[in-house]
Amino acid sequence: MLEAYGSALAYLFGNPSSFLLIIFSVIWGIAFGSVPGLTGIVGVALLIPFTFVFDPTAGLLLLAGVYVGSTFGGSISAILFNTPGSPEAACTALDGYPMAKNGQAGKALGIALASSAIGGIFGTIVLMLLAPPMAQFALNFGPPEYFALAVLGITAISAIGGGSVLKGLVAGLLGLGIATVGLDPITGTERYTFGNLSLLTGISFVPAIIGTFALAEVLQRAGERVSTKDVITDVSTKLPSMKEFLATRITLLRSSVIGSFIGALPGVGATTAAFISYSEAVRWSKHPEKFGTGVAEGIAAPESANNSAVGGSMIPLLALGIPGSATTAVMLGGLTIHGIIPGPLLMETNTQLVYTVFIGMFIANILMLIFGIRMARYFALVLKAPYALVGPAIVVLCMTGVYALNSNIVDVGVMLAMGAFGFLLRKLKYPIASFVIGLVLGPIAERSLRQGLVIADYNYWEFAARPITAILLLGSIASLAYGFYGQWKRHQQDRQSQVAAKHAG
């Protein structure tokens, strides 16, 4: 391991351009995260085609830096505008915006920044410690285990997150269905190609992701009218004092642990980590009634959790080849265009790449702290830019990047079609993340299921009774049951509230 870190450090110090890439990526990530609707997913997706000019290590450093920066960036608009720049910053707005309205915008940004850096560094350390042993453990995985892991990823993101479990499942299944376009992985039979030779290799992943996230967001924002008159942009970030830091230390530690654990679950991601950490902060607080009025714990909990989830979500991506979040699902596309297949063998075949990314993410969290202090007020000014200019610029970047990837106009068509489909999903309130995870895990799930059944001679019991497979499948059932129970419980609470309001009226 020491040799691996030595090789990674030699790469970073031997290539000064790698530091420039990390600096650029963190700034790019914060900027994209700070603008409502752009999000880090779009920031990562737009850069994927351009990573082709770099070597794989530099390309992944670029994407990882954007992921780190954008997760904090979402808190800027959440605090100043009450509009989260990314889904994982939604909880931050609950206490961040009230604090900003009370004339403490700089303090709120400082708490968010410090908590993000602490959570991010904690999550990166967890990544360094757990990714190698998990990769070794994953060498015991066969097709049945990978199928069960894919099922767990889809059911987890469908069931955990507070939305409709049924809609989450439907979105995941739609992703699985689109993933079947192309040649059958076992027999080589054409499926749903409609005679189009360009579809024989399936739906191109990167154009589909860029269309679903970036283009669909532009379409949705084009139909909205958002006022910027209440945006608070004249702020100066103030880091919390030692007394304020010590007052939130338990919240920071608890939320960082929760974020790292939830981030490591396939397909769940930072948003769920932020919501659960916020609810736990309320649960353990001596003054839960103050949450939502502008308390430091209400900012520290979700920010430390969603940033620690960044490192956690990289664990299943690198060690298992399964994305831990929607953003890492997009990053998977960046790996595949370089011919890199993440999974258990990645630690052995691309040791320098993996450990360089570990160190790069650590550095990115430190740079995020530096840039956040100096530049948050300037990133906030982006909120004043009219979306009539920002939106078309994003569309041009999308089309240019997608076409440049393979010089194939069909990829542009796929991007446009997926953009329209993603817009429809948003309008119908189907979770995009579930769809993307289904699209990513579809080939893994199908290939593993078919291969596993062949190995088991189509004995379904033998296929499902393998210890690891059984545990993962039971976990999938448990996550669904938990999701349906939570949805039923929320429905009952809503009914009680309506009855109480009716009697009060």
N, C-alpha and C positions, 0 to 999 in steps of 0.2 A: 504493500500500500504506500509506503514512504517513497519507493521508487516511482510509483505512479504520480504522486503529488509533485515529486521532483521534476518529472518529465513535463507535467502540466505547467509548473512555474517557469521552466525553461522555455516553453512555447510562448507564454505570455510576455516574459521579459525579452525574449528573442524576437518578438514581433510587436514593436510599439504600436503598429496599426490596430492591434487587437484592443488596446486600451481606448483608442479613439472610437472604435466600434461600440465598446461598452458605454462610453460617454454619450455618443450619439443615440444609442438605443434607449438609454434611460431618459434622456431629454425627449425623444420621440414618444416614448411610452407615457411619460407624464402629460405631455401635450395632448395626446389622443385620449388619455383617461380623463382629462379635465374638461373635455367638450362633451356635453350630453349627447348620447347617440352614437358617438364614434367608438368608444370603448377600446380596451386593449386587444380584443379579438380582431377588430378591424385593423388596428395598427400592426398586429402580427401578420394578418392575412395579406395586407398590402405589400409587406416587405419580403414575403416568401419568394416571389419571382426574382427579386433582385439579389437574393442570397446565392443565386446560381453563379455569380461572378466571383464568389469567395470560395475558399476551401471549406469542407464540411464543418470543421471546428469553429472557424470564424463565423460561418452562417448561423450555427446554433447559438453562439455567444450573442449574436445580434438579436435573435428572436427571444432568448431568455432575458436579456436586458430590457426589452420592450415589455415583457410580461411583468417583470419586477416594477418598473416605473409606472405602468398604467394602473396597477392595482392601487397604488397610493393616489395617482392622479384623479381617480374618480371621486375622492373625498373633497377635492377643491371646489368643484361645482356643487357637490352635496351641501357643503358648509356655506358657501357664498350665495348660492342660487336656489337652494332647496330642491335641486334637480340632480340626482346622482349621475355622474359621468359614466358609471358602469354599474351593473346590477349589484355587485358585491358591496358598493358604497351606500346602498339604500338605507341600511340601519344607521349609518353615520349621520345622515341628514336629520334623524329623529332628535338628536341632541346638539349636533353641530350647528344647524341653522338657527335654533333658538339662542344658542350662545352668541352667534354672529349678530343676531338682531339686538342682543343686549349690549352691543358695542365691544364684544370680545372675539371678533373674527380672527385676529392674529393669534390669540391664545388657542382657539379651537383648531386652527391649522397647525399650530405647534404641537398640540397633543396628538393630532392625527399623524403628523410626520414622525414624531418620536415613537409612537406606538407601531407605526408601519415598519420603521427600521428595526425595532426590537423584534417584532413578530417575524419579519423577513429573515433576519439573521438566525433566529431560533429555528425557523423552518429549514433554512439551508443547512444548518448543523445536523438536524434530523435527517435530511437528505443524504449528507455525507456518511452518516453512521448506519443508516438502514438500507440504502440502495444496494451496496455490495452484498450483504448477507441475504437480502431478498432475492437478488439475482441468482445466488447460489441455490437458494431454496427452490426457485422457479425452474431449475434444471430438472427437477423431478416431475414437472408438468408434462402431460401428454395432451393429445387432442381433446379428450373429455374434460380435462381441467381447464383448458383454454376456452372451451365452449361455455362451461359453467361460469367462468370469470366474465365472459362477454355478457351473459345473461344477467349476472349481478350488476354489471355496470349500467345496463339499460334499465333494470328495475329500480336500482338505487336512485338514479337521477329522476325517474318518473315518480317515485313515491316519497322522496324527501325534498321538501322545498315549499310546502304550503299551498300549492296549486291543486288543480284537478288531477288526481292520479290517473283517471281514465284518459284524459287528454294527453298526459305525459306518455302513457303507454301507446296511444294511437300515434303520436308524433314519432316515438321510437320505432314503431313498426313501419311507419312510412319510410323512415331512413333505411331500415332493413330491406324494404321492398325495392327502393331505388338502387341499393347496393347490389341487387341481383342482376342488373342490366349488364350484358356482355356475355362472355363465354362461361359455360358451366365449369367450375374448377376441377370436376372429376371426369366428366364425359367430353367436355369441349363443345357441347351443343350451344348454338346461338340462342340467346334469350332476350326478348324485348328490344331487339336492335332495329326492327322494321326495315331491314335491308340496308341500313346505314353502316358502312364499313368502319366509320370513325367510332362507332359505339361498341365495337367488338371487344375493346379493352375495358369497357365499362364507363361509367360516368367519371370524368376526370375530377379527382378529389379537390384540388386547389381551386379551380374555377367554381366548383359547386359551393365551397366554403365562402369564397369571396362574394359570390352572388347572394348567398343566403344571409350573410351578416351585413356586409358593407352596402351592397346595392339595395337590399330590402330596407335597411335603415334609412337610406336616402329617400326612398319612395315614401316611407312612413312620415319622415320629417317634412317632406314637401307638402303634405296635407295638413300640417299643424301650424298654428300661429302662436309663437312663443314670445312673450314680451321680455325685453331685457332692461326695462327701466328700474327694476328692483335689484339688479345685480350689484353686489358689493365687491368693488374691485380695488378700492384704496385701502389695502391692508399691508401689514408687515408681520411676517411669521415670527412668533415668539415661542421658543421651546419652553416646556414646563420647568419650573424650579425643582430643586432636589426634594423639597417638601411635597410638592404636587406629584412628583414622580413616585416617591415612596408611598403616597396615599393610594396609588393605583397599582402597586407592584403585584398584589395578589391577582387582581383582574387581568393584568398583562400576562402573568404566568399561566393562569387557568385558560385564558383565551388562546394563547399561543399553542398550548398543548392540544386543545380542542381543534384548532385550525389545522395543525400538522396531521392529526389523526384523521379528521374528516377529509382533508385534502388528499390523503393517501388512498381513500376509497375510490375505486374506479368510477369515473363519470359524475361524481358529486360536485366537487369544486368549492371555490371560495365563497360564493353567495350563501350556500347552506351553512358553511362554517361561521359566517358573520351573523346570520340570524340566530343560530343556536347559541353562539357566544354571548350575544346581546341578551337573549332570554335568560341565560345562566347568570349573567351579571345582575339582572333584575332580581332573579330568584335569591341570590346570595347577598344582596345589598341590605343594609340596615335601614335604608330609606328608599324603598322601591317607588314610592309615590313621586319622587323627584325626577325620575327618568322621563325624558320627553320635554323637560323644561330647560335643558342645557347643563348637564352634569358631565364631568370629565370621564367618568367610567363609561358613560353612554357612547363616547367617542373611542376611548381606548380599547374597549372590548371588541367591537367589530373590526377596527383597523388592524389590531394585532392578530386577530384570527384570520382575516382574509389574506393578509400578507404572509403569515406562516403557512397558509394553505398552498401558496405558490410553490414552496419547496416540497411540501407534502405531495402535491399533484404530479411533481416530476418523478417521484419514486415509481409508481406503476408504469409511467411512460417509458422510462429508461430500463427498468428492471424486468418488466413484463411485456412491454409493447402495447399496453392498454392505456389510453389517455385518462388522466385523473380529473380532467375538466374540459370544458369546451375550448379553452385557449390551447391546452396541450393537444387537443384533437387537431387544431389547426397547425400546431407545431409539427405534428406527425407528418403532415404534408410536406413541410420543409425538410424533414429528414429523408423522406422517400425520394424526393427529386434529386437528392445526392446519392441515392443508392444505399442508404443506411437503413437497416431493419432493426429497430429497437427491440430489446428482449434480453433474455438471460445471457446470451453469448456476447452481447454488446460490450459488457464489462471486460471481456477477454480479447475480443477482436479490435475494439476501438478504445483501449484504456485511456490513452491521452485525451481523446475527445471528451469522455465522460468526466474525468477528473478536472479538466480545464473548465468545463461548464460549472462544476461545483465551485471552484475558486472564482470564476467569473461572476456567478450569482452573488457570492459573498461580497465581492467588490462592488457590484451593482447596487446592493442595499446601502453600502456606505456612501456611494455617489448620490443615491437618491436622497439621503439625509442632507448632503451638502447642497445639491441643486434645489431641494425643496425649501431650504432656509432662504436662499438668495433669489429664487426665481418664481415662487408660487404666485406672487402678485402679478408677474408678467404673464404667466400661464392663464391667470384669471381674466386678463384682457381679451383672450381668445373668445370668451363668451360674448363679447360685444360684436364680434364679426357676424355679418348677416349670413344666414344659412343659404341664401340665394347664391352666394359666392362659394361657400364651403362645399355644398352638395355637388354641384357640377364638377368641381375640382376632384372630388372623391371618385366620381363616375369615370372621369378621364384617367385617373390613376389606376382604377380597377381594370379598365379595358386595355390600357397599355401594358400593365403588368401581366395580365392573363395571356394576351397575344404573344408577348415576348417570351413566355415560358416555353412554348413549343412551336411558335410561328404558325399556329393552327387557328383558323377563324371559327372552327367548330367549338373550340374552348370558349370563345367569346359568346357564342350562342348558348352554350351550357350555362355560362355565368348569368346571362340575361334571363334565361328560363328559370334558373334557381332563384334569382332575385325576385321575380314575380311570384314564385311559389313561396318563398320566405315571407314576402309581404302578405300573402294570403294567410299563412299560418299565424302571423302576428295579429292580423285583423280578427281572426277567429279565436285568438288567445290560446293557441297551442304553443307549448314551450319550444323555442328554437334549439335550446341546448339538448333536449331529448332527441330531436330529429338528427342533429349533428352526430351525437354519440351513436345513434342507430346506424347512420351512414358509415361511420368509421369502423364500428364493431361488426357490421354486417358481414364483410368478407371473412373476418376471423371466426365469427360464430358459425357461418355456413360450412366453411372448409373444415373446421374442427369437428363439427357435428357429423359430417359425412365421413371423414376419416376415422373418427372414433367408432362409429357404427360398423364400418367395415372391419376394423380391428376386433371389435366385440362380436363379429358375425351376426350383427343386427339383434343382439341380445340386449334389450333396453335396460334390464335390471343390472346386468353386468356393467353396462356403460355408466349408469347413474350411481352405482353402489360403491365406486372407488372412494376412499375416505375424503380426499380433498374435494373431489367433485361433489360428493354428497353435502359436505359442509357449505360449499359455495352456493349450491342450489337451495339448501335450506335457508341460507342467508338471504337469497333472492325472495323466497316466499315470505320470510319474516319482514323484509323491508316493504313488500307490498302490503302485508297485513297491517304494518305500522302506519303506512301511508293512508290506507282506507279508514283505519280507526281514527287517525288524526283528522281526516276530512269529515267523518261522521260527527266527531266531537265538536268541530268548528260549526257544523251545521246546527247541532243542538244548541250551542251557545248563541248563535244568531237567532234561532227561534225564540229562545228565552228572552233575549234582548228585545225582540219585536213585541212579544207578549207584555213585557214589563213597560215598554214605551206606550203600548195601546192602553193599558190600565192607567198609566200615569196621565195620559191625555184625556 
